[in-house]
Each structure stands twice: as structure tokens, then as C-alpha cells.
Amino acid sequence: MAAQDSSPLPTSIVRGLTDKLVERRKGAALELERMVKDLVMINDYSQIKQVVSVLVHDFTLSSSANTRKGGLVGLAATAIALGRPSIGMHLPELVQPVLTCFDDPDARVRYYACESLYNISKVARGAVLVFFNSAFDGLCKLSSDSDSNVRYGAELLDRLMKDIVSENPHFDIDNFIILLRDRIYTQDAFARQFLVTWISFLDSVPDIHIHEHVPEFIDGLFCILGDQRKEIRRMTEDALGELLREIERHSSSVRFEAMANILAVHCQSEDKCIQFTALTWMKTFLSLAQRSMMVFTSNILVSILPCVAYDNDKTHIRDVAVSVNDRLKKLITPEDDEDFLTDQTATPPTTSSDTLVVPSQRHGVPPTTTITPSPNSQQSQVTMGHTGSAPLTTSTPAPLSSSPTSTTTTSDTQDTPPTSKQQDSPKLGRPIGKQASQSPNLSRKSDTDQEGVGGGGEGKGEEGVAPQLPEPRLHLLAVLGVLIPHMKFTLPETRMETLRWLMWLHQQLPKRVYLQAGNLFPALLEMLTDLNDRVVCMALHAIAILSTSRACLDLPPSLTTPTIHETTPTKTKSSSHSKSPATHSIPAATGSDGGQKVMRLTPCPSNNYFRLFIVELLKMFDRDNRILLDRKGNFIVRRAGVCSRHSTAAGATTPWPP
């Protein structure tokens, strides 16, 4: 390069900056620094601008790597000479070419770019944050550079950038969160460390409220927690712990609802560290957010019901899951029973791209049962059959990132041991941005609402719109849609916990649960064939509670006709091809059957579910060729009597009829 082409730089500086020897480049940089300082003294900023322009266009954009290195050294020397008072007017011209060199193919040039920006930033301090986006992006890439010297240079620059951010009270955290969210799912180990250190750093700055933005990156942070490298796991675990403590200190400004579904997904992780940490977060959320978390009850139940049966090396997970389970139960109060009318019009939240994915065949659990309101406004119908019956129709959830849920058909597999394929949990889609944090829609307009808006239909209000029931605080249909399939879980402790939940729900919400008894009885009857006697006893207890419920006294008469909803063809001895009707009803007065006396249990004049239970139990004894009767008949009958006596009020059981 000729000296005249590089004017206003002297020939000695040009030769020194382009020399291969580092010492000569440093000498030229010192000479350039003295020259620029002299120009600052006489306020000759136009000449300084020409010097910067030559360094940018003739040096940093050169095809020679040595020349590009000299240009970067020269820009740093110029920034030092300008000082903090004068660097502002030249900052864009100094920083932009350095940032461009972050992507240089030569590793030494990338290292000099880190060194140059370090010196420029040290002078400019807070003014350099204007270029924070590009600098952060470059540092994220350089943190995983293949050259160790480049990574070291990037680490020094990163420390300086953190110091500058901590000094600036007006740091744009919203802008940073966008950068973080776009990079949080990286698989590179160095980049993961880089991001986790920034999260921990910002959490430690008092004036930066990163806890308000946790929903934007919490999912990716849990993914990093699953890294196989111990150092990254430790860093991430510490970062999550500090974030949770920050959330506890500033709970009033935290969007708990935006993270509930994300945590519920990670509570199902096969990684013990992720699962334990997610459950710990969920326990804290239930304590802080309390009833605002109740809308996510069904999603949380999917996550914790399998965990309550853990043992051996997962007892610590079981303990925290039990704590979450207990806290979740306490959120439900008798006041929620007044929402019983909303169950007749509400639909369960669908599994789509903005709701939680429910694991389908994990540990032998069938897909979640879908319960929809009955058209007769009496009880909800569940598509559920008995063992060995016609196919069971359920809605199988799809991953978060896939298309909406499709309906599939599967066979009842209670008596079939789960295969290894069934026990594997499917890959869960990952919530993206705010879409993953939306609350499930728990109510819908009725058909008359949809037709009457603006249409002036009959039976509407003055404005032609039918009144809409309020959204239920607890979506009972969604909760039952989780409990019913978990009654077939492979581990007995989980099956028992589902029954405890059912009885707790009846204790707190007697009217709402009574209205769904027709959906629950088929599943409870199937549990009588369970190999575990404790499960059978608890199932009989639940049946007795429903059969003797006095909630029917507080309900409109049109809602209290006992019905067991069933889509299963039932074979009888008289005709193996005959099908039982979809609905079985027993009149209020039940006499004898074939000369045999029938027990009469009438705790409530409108509750005839005990009679229905006896009829269905006899059908089961007959349908199973007396195997069930021979093996467990006496046990079931004795326990049913004991449970019934404990569940009825004094004087509820009348003597045998004459």
C-alpha cells in the first residue's frame, strides 16, 4: 500500500500497522495515538475523521489479514487518543468495522477484533451500549469459537460488557430478552455457558428486574439444565435457584400463569434433575400464586400423579410431588361447587399449539379421556367401555409444535401388560414465546349464543344475546379427563391417588361431582377387577360415597336422574349378540329379582346410584363367566357393605324388604 493512498497517515505508521511483527504494529499504534491526541488538542476533528476513514476502508476492509489486524489496532489507538469526551461523535465509525471483523475467517483477526472493541468500550463505557445487540450476538458466537485465544479474548470483552451494563441504570432489558429468547435453545456447550452467565449476572443487578421476563426463557433454561456436562448443569441449577428466590421476593410482579404449563411439561421429564427442579418451582408457584393456578389443575395432575409412586433413587422427587399434590388440593374450596351449571356448557381445553401436551402411553396410561357435556344437560358423557369391550374412543394429544389434536381409536388395555413402547413418553413439543403460556379456554358459547348474536333470535335478552355463564375457576371436566385414565396406571399407588382425588373432589364439590357420577362409575367398576386389594377397597369406598351422596337434594330435579353412561355392548347369558342400551336407569322402587332379595340403600330420595351399582356389579359377575365372582365376589360384597355403612348417615340403610 502506497503512502499517498493512505493519507493523512504518515508512511511510518502505515508500514508499522501492516507489518507482520506484533511489536512493530504496537509501535505504530503508539505513534498514531500521539498524532490523534495532537489533533484533539487543536480541535481538528475533520482531520481525525479522515484518519478513521482511512483505517476503515484501506485497512479493515483489506484482503490482507495483516492489514486488517493493523486497522483494528489503529482504531483502538484512535479511540484511546480521543478519550471519553470526544469519542461519541466518532463511535459508529469506530465500532461497526470492528463488529464486522467478528466474523472474519482468520482467527487472529477475530482475536484482534475482540481486543479492539475492548479498548474502544473501555473508553466509551455506557455509550457503547447503543451497539449492544450486535456486540452480544458476536460474543455469543465467539464464546464457542474453535480457537481458544479467540474464546479468551471474547471472555475478557464479555466481562467488560457486564461491568458497563451494571453501571447503566437504563439498560434495555426488554431488548436483551429478545436476544436471549432467540438463542436459548442452542446446543453448543460454550454458548450455553455464556447465556447462563448473563442470566445470573442480570439477576444479580438490583436495578434490572429480570424476574418479570422469566416466562420468555424459562423453558430453554430447563433444557440447558439437562446438559450432560456437570459444569453446565451446576451453573444452570444455581441460576434457576437464584431466579426462584428472586420470584419469591417479588411475587406481585411475576406472571405465574405464563409459566404454569411450561413447568408442567418439565415435571414430566425423564431427567431426574429437571423433574425435581420443575416440581420445586411448581410447589413454590402454588404457594405464591395460589388460586390463580387452579385453572391449570388438570395439567399439573398429569405431571404429578405418576411421581407419587416413585421409589428407590427417586424418593426425593416423590416427596416434592406429594407436596405439590397436597397444595393443589388445598386450592379447591366448597365455593367452587357453585359453578356446577358451567360444567353443562363448558368444554375441556383442547390440546393445541398453545396448551400443555399430555403424555399418552407413559407407564401404561391410556390417552386422556375426553368428557363433553350431555345434550340433555343431565350429566356429561364419557366414551369409555369395559374390559374386553368395543374400542375406546379418546382424544390423543399431539406435540406442542404439531398440528391440532386428532381423534384416534385404541383398545382397552387394562388386562394387557404395557409394552416398552407404551411405557416410553413421547417427545414433548416446546412452548414458543407467549403462545405456550396461554391459559386454557374453559368455557364456550352455547349454540343459541352463536346463532343469536346480532340475529334477534327468540329467547334472548333485549340486545338479542343470550346470557353467558361465567368461566369456572376449576375445570372439573378436564380434571376428570385426567383422573379417569390414570385409574389404569401400572403402579397401584398412582391408581389409589386418583381415587383419593376423586373423593376429595366430592368432599369439596359434591354437586359438581355428583353430576358427573355417570361418567365415573364405568371406570370405578373396572377397578373392582384390580389385582391389588387396597385399590379395590378404595374403589368401593369411592362408589359408596357417590352412591350415598346427598348432593342431589341441592340440585334441580331435572339434573338428578341417575344415569351410567356407557358405549359398550354387554353380552348376557340369554343372548350373546344382544346389546345393552347406552343408558341404564332404575326406577325409584326396586323390588326382587328372580325371587332373590335385593338390598335397599336410600340415603337420598333422588340418589339411586347404589341400585345401579348393584345391577352393574351383577352384570360383571355374569359377564366374566363367574371368574370374578369366584375369586373376589365375597371380598367385594363384604367391603361394599362396610364402605356403605361408613359413607351413609345414621338410619340411611333400611332393613331387607320382606
N, C-alpha and C positions, 0 to 999 in steps of 0.2 A: 504494500500500500504506500503510495507516494505521499510525502508530507503535505504537498499542496492540496491533495484531495481530502486531507483531514484537518484543514484549517478550521478553527483557530487554535488547534493544539500544536505545540512545538514538536519538531521532529523527534527530539529525545524522548518525549512522553509517548509518542506513537510507537516508536521502536521498543520502548520498555514494556508497554502494555501488551504488545503482540509477541514478546519473547517467550520461549518455551520454559525458561528458568523462573521458578517462583520468586526468587529473591529479586530478580530484575523487575518483575511485574510489581512487587511491593514497593520498590524504589520509585518506579514511575508513578504509582498511585500516590505516594507521599508528595512528589513534585506537583502532581495535578491538584492535590488538596491545598498546597500553599498558593497555587495560582488562583484557584477559585476563591480562597479567603481574601486575596488581594482584590479581586473583582467585587466581592461583597463589601469590602471597606469603602470602595468608591461608588457603590450602588450601581454598578454596571450590570444590571440584570439581563439586558439584551444579549450581552456577550456570554453570560452564563447559559442563557437559553440555547445559544449556538453550540456551546460546548456539550450540553446534554444531547442536543440533536445529533451531533457527530458521533457521540458514544453509542447512541441507539441505532442509528441507521448504518453507520460504517463499521461498527464493532459487533453489537449483539445480534445483528441480522446477517452477519458474515457467514460464508460457507466454511470458514476455517474454525475449528474448535478452539485453537489457541487465541484467536482474535475474539471469539465470543467470551472466553474467560476474561480477557483483558477488558472488554467492555463492561462486564459485570463488576470487576474490581474498580473500574473507573467510576461507575455510577455510585457505588458505595462511598468512594472517596469524595465525590462531589456532594453527597448528602451530608457527610460529616462536616465538610467545609461550610455548607450553608447554615447549619445549626437549626435549632427549633424555630427561631423567629422567622427565618427566610425560607424554610423548606416547603411550606404549604403551597406556595404558588407554583412549585415545580414537581410536586408529589406525583401527580398522574404520569408525567413523562418518565419519572424515575422508577415507579413501581410496575407499570404494565409490562415493559420488556423483561423485567426480572421474572414475573409470573409466567410469561411465555416460555422462559427457559426451564421452568419446572418440568416440561415435557420433552426436553432435549434428549436426543438419542445417546449423547455422550454422558456417562456417569459423572465425570469430573465437572462438566458444565452444570449438571444438576446440583452438585455439591456447592459450586461457586454461587449458584442462584440462591441457595439457602443462606449462605454466608452474606451475600449482598443484601437480601431482604432483611436479615437480622440487623445489619448495621443501619439500614435505612429506617427500620422500625424503632430501633433504639433512639434515634434522633427524633422521629416524628411522633412517637408514643400514640396517644389516642387518635390522632389524625389518620393513622393508617387503617383504622377500623372501617373506613369507607370501603376498603378493598377486602374486608373480612371474608366475604363469600368465596372469592377466588382463592384467597390465601388458605382458607380452611379446606377447600376442595383439593388444592395442591398438596397440602400437608397430609391429608388423608391418603392420597396416592403415594407420596414419598415415604410415609410411615411403613409401607410394605415394599419398598424398593429392593431390588435384588442386590444392590451394593450396600455393604454395611456402613461405609463412610457417608453415603447419602442419607441413610436412616439416622446416623448420628447427627448430621447437620440439621435434619428435619426435627429431631428431638430438641436440639438447642433452640431452634426458632419457635417450636411449639411452646416451650416453657416461657419464652419472652411474650408470646401472644397471650398466654394465660395471665401473666402479670399485667399486661396492658388492659385486658378485659376487666380484671379485678379492680383496677383503678378508675374505670369508667362507669359512672352510675347510670348512664343512658345506653348501656349495651342492649342491642335489639334481640331479645330472647326469642321473639316470635320468628324472626328470620333464621335464627340458629336452629330452631326446632324443625323448620322445613329442610334445612341441610341434613340434620341428623336423621330425620324420618326417611329420607331418600337413600341413606347409606347403612341403616341399622341392620339390614339383613345380609350384609357382606359375610362371606365365608372365610376371608383372609384373616389369619390369626393376628398379624400386626395391626391391621385396620380395626379389628375388634377391640384390641387393647387401646388403641388411640381413641376410639369413640367412648369406651367405658371411662377412661381417664377424664375426658371432657365432661361427661355426665356427673362424675363425682366432684370434679372441680367446681362446676356451676352450682351444684347442690351446696357446696361449702361457702359460696359467696352470699353474704347476708342480704344484699340488695337485689339479688336475682331470685325470682320465685319460680324455680323450675318445677316445683310440685304441682303447679297449676297446669302443666303441659305433659304430665306423665302419661295420660292416655294415648298420646301421639307416638310414643316409642316403647311403651312397656312390653308389648308383645315381642318386639325384636330383642329387647334386653333379656327376656326369658329364654329366647332362642340361643343367645350368646351364653347363657348360664349352662346350656347343655354341651358346651365345647369340651372336648376330651382333654384339653391341656389344663393341668392343675392350676397354673398361674392365672389363666384367664377365668377359670371357674371362681377362684378365690377373689379376684378383683370384682367380678360381677356380683358375687354373693355379698361382698361388702357394700357395693354401690346400691344394691336393692335394699339392704338393711338400712342404710342411711336415708334412702328415699322414703322408706316406710316410716321411719322416725320423724322425718320432715312432714309427712302427711298427717301423722298423729298430732304434731304441733300446730298444724294449720288446716284442720279438718273442714273448717267452714268454707274454704275456697277450693276444695277438691271435688272433682266430678267423679264421684264413686260409680254412678250408673254407667259412665262411659267405659269403665274398666271391668265391670262385673262379668260379662260374657267372655272377655279375653282371659280373665283369671280362671273361669270355669273350664275353658279349653285346656289350660296348662295344668289344672288339677287332675286331668286325666292322663298326663304324660307318663310314659314308661320310664323316664329318667327320674330316679328317686329324689335327687336334689331339686329338680324343677318342681316335681309334685309337692314335696314338703314345703318349699318356699311359697308356691302358689296358694296352698291351703293356709299357710300362716298369714298371707296377705288377706285371704278371704275371711279368716277369723277376725282380723282387725277391722276390715270393712264392715262386717256385720255389727261390730261393737260401736263403730263410729257413725255409720250411715243408718243403721237400724231399719226402720220400716220402709225406707226408700229402696231397700234391697229386696223387699218381699216380692216384687214383680218378677224377680229372677229365680224364684224358689225352684221351679222345675229344672232349670239349667244347673243350678247348684246341686240339686239332688242327684242328677245324672253323674256328677263328679264324685260325690262323697259316698253314695251307697255302696259301691264296690270296696271302698277303702276301709269301711268299718269292720270288714272281715280279715284284714291283713294280720299277719303274724310273723314270727321269726325276725328277719332283718328289716321288716317294715313296720314294726310296732310303733316307732316314733311318728310315722305317717298316720297310722290308725288313730293314735291318741289325738292328734290335731284335727283329724277328720271327725272324730266323735265330738270334739269341742265345737267345730263348725256346725255339726248336725244339731247339737243342743241349742246353740244360739239361733239357728234358723227356726227351730220350733217355737222359741220364745217370741218371735216376731208376730206369730199368728195369735190373734185375740178374739174373744167372743163377738166383738163389734163387727168383725169381718163376716159374721154369719148373716148380716142383714143384706149382703149382696147376692142372696140366693136367686133373685129374679134375673140377675145379669147372666147367670150360668145358662139360662134358657136361650139367650140370644148371642152369647159370646162364642167365638171360635178360638181354638188354640193357636198360638203363634206358629206360623209356617216356618220350616227350615229353609232359609234362602241365603243370599249372599250377605245379609246384614244381621243374621241371628246365629245362635250357637249351633254347632254340629253335635248331634247326639251320637255316641258310639253305638253301633248296631250289634255286632256279634261278639263283643268283648266278654270274655269269660262265659260264653254261652248265653248271653242275654239277647232275646229277640228284639227286633226293631221296636221303637217306641210306638205304643198303641195310640191311635188317633180316636178321640172321643168327640162326637159332634152332637149338638142339641137335637132333641127329638122334635119332629114336626108337630106332635101333639102337646108340646110344652109340658110334658109329664116328667120324663126322665131322659137322660142322654143315652144314645145307643152306642155301644162299642162292638166293633166287629171282632168277636172273639169266640172261639169254639173250644170243645173239649178234646181231650187226648184221643187221637185216632179219628178225628172228625174231618170234615171238609177243610180245604185250605183256609188259613187265617189271613185276612187282608189287613195289611198295615202300611203305614207310610214310612218308607226307608229314607233317612236323611242323606243329603248329598253334601260333599265338602263345601266349605265356605266359598271357595273360588270357582265352584262349578255352577251349572245351571240350576234352576229351581227344582224342588223335590219332585220325584216321580213316584207313582204308586206301584208297588210290586206285590207279588203273592209268594208266600212261603208257607211251609207246613209247620204244624205244631210239633215241637221237638222236646217236649218235657221228658219223655222216656228214653230219648236218644242221647248218649253222651256227646258233649260238644267236641268237635274235631279241632285239630290245631289251627285250622284256617278260621274256624269260628272264634277261637279264643284270641286271635290277633286283632288288635284295634286298628281300624283303617287310618290312613294318613289324614290328619286334620288339616283343612284349609286354614290359611292365616288371615286374620282380620286385617283389613287395609284401611288405614286412616280412621275417620269418624264413622264410616259405614259399619264397622264392626262393633261399635259401641251403642247402637241404637237400641232402645227398649223394645221388646216385642209388642206388637199391636194386639191388645187383649179384648177389643170389642169391635163390633161391626154393625152397620145399619141393617135393619130388617128389610125384607122385600118391600114392605109398604113404604118405608123411608125412601128407598131407592127410586120407587116409582112416583112418589108423591112430591118430591122436591120441585117446586115451581110448576107442578102439574095440576094443582087444585083438586086432588083426589078426595074421595069421601072419607069421613072419619078422621080427618086431620085437624090440626089447630087452625087458628084464624089465618095463619100465613101458609096453610097447606102443607105443613111439615109435621110429621108425627114426632112426639117427644122421644128422645133417645136416652136409654138407660145409662147411668154413669159407668165408667170403666171400673171393673172390680180391682180392688187392691191386691187380692190374691187370685190368680187364675187357677181355679180348682181343677178344671178340665185338663189343663196342661200338667198339673201335678199328678193327677190320677193316670194320665198318659205315660208318666214315668214309673209310677209305683206298680202298675199292673204288670208290665213285662219283667220288672225286677223281682216279681214273685216267683219267677222261674230261674233266678240266678243260681249258678252252680254251687255257691258257698252258702250254707244254711244261715250263717249269721246275717248276711245281707237279706235273705228272704224274711228272717224274723224282724229285721229293722224296718222293712217295708210294711209289715203288719203293725209294728209299733207306730209308724207314721199314720197309718190308716186309723188306728184307734185314737191317736192324738188329734187328728183332724176331726173325728166325730165328737170328741170331747169339746173342742173349741168351736166347731162349725156343725152342730148337729143337724140343722135343717138342710144345709147345702149337701152334706154327705148323704143324708137320708134320700135326697132326691136322686143321687147317683147310685143307690144301692143296687138297682137293676144291672148296672154295668159291673159292679164289684162281685156279685155273687158267683158268676161263672168262674172267675179266677180263684175265688176263695174255695169253691167246691173242688177245683182241680188240686188245690193244695192239700186236700184230705188224702190224696194218694202219695204224699211226700214220704220218703223213707225215714225222715227224721221225725221222731215222735214230738219233740219240742215244737217243731214247725206246725205239726198237725194240731197240737193243743192250742197254740196261739191263733191259728186259723179258725178253730172252733170258737175261741173267745171272741174274735172279731165278728164272726157270724152271729153269735149270741148278742153282741152289742147292737148290731144293726137290726136284728130281729126283735129286740125289745126296746128299740128307741122310741121315745115319746115325742120326738121332734114333729111327728105327723100332726100332733094336736095344735101346733102353731102355724101350720101351713094351710093354704086354701084347699078345700076338699077336692078340687079338680086335679091337684098335684099329688095326692096321697094314695092313689090306687097302686098297690104293689105289683111290680112287673119285673121279670127277669128277662133281659134282652139277650137273645141267642140267635145266631145264624147257622147253628149246627144241626144237621139231620140226626135224629136219635132213633136207634133201632130198638124195637121191642120184641118180646117173645112171640107175640101173635103174628106180627108181620115184619119181616126183616127189611122190607122195602118201604115201609111207611115212614113219613117224615113228621116230626113234631112241629107244631106251629111255631112261628117266630116268637110269639108272646104267650106265656103261660099265666093264667090268672086263676085264683082260687076264691070262691065266694066266702063271705064273712063267716058263715056257719059251715063247719066241716064235720061230717058225721063219721061213719065207719067205712072201711074199705075191705070188701070181701069178708065181712064178719069179724075182722080184726079191729080192735080198739085203737083209736088214734089219739095221740097226746094233744091236748088243747092248751096253748100258751097265749094268753091275751093280755099282755101288759098295756097295750094301747088299742082302743077300739078300731083304729084305722090301720094298724100295722099288722099285716098278715104275712110278713116275710118269713116268720118261723114255719108256718104251714108250707110255704113254697119251698123252704129249705128241706123239710122232711120229704116232700114229694120228689125233689131233685135228688136227694140222697138215696131214696129207694130206687130211683131210675139208675143211679150209678151202680148200686149193688147188683141190679138186674143186668145192666148193660155189660158189665165186666165179667159175666159168667160166674158170679158169686166168688171170684177170687178175692176181690176187695172185702167182701162180706166175711169170708172165712179168715182172712189174715188180720183185718183191722176192724171188723164190724163191731165187736164188743167194745173195743177200746174207743172207737169213735162215738158210739152211743153213750157210753158212760161219761166220757169227757164232755159231750154235748150237754148232758144233763147237769153236770157240775158247773159248766160255764154259764148255762142258762140261769141257774139259781143265783149265781153271783151277779148276773147282769140285770136281773129284774128286781123291781121294788117289792116290798113285803105284800103278800097277798096277790101277786101278779099271776102265779101259777094256780090254775084251778084243778080240782081232782079229776081223775079219769071219769069220762061220762059213763052212765050206767048202760 
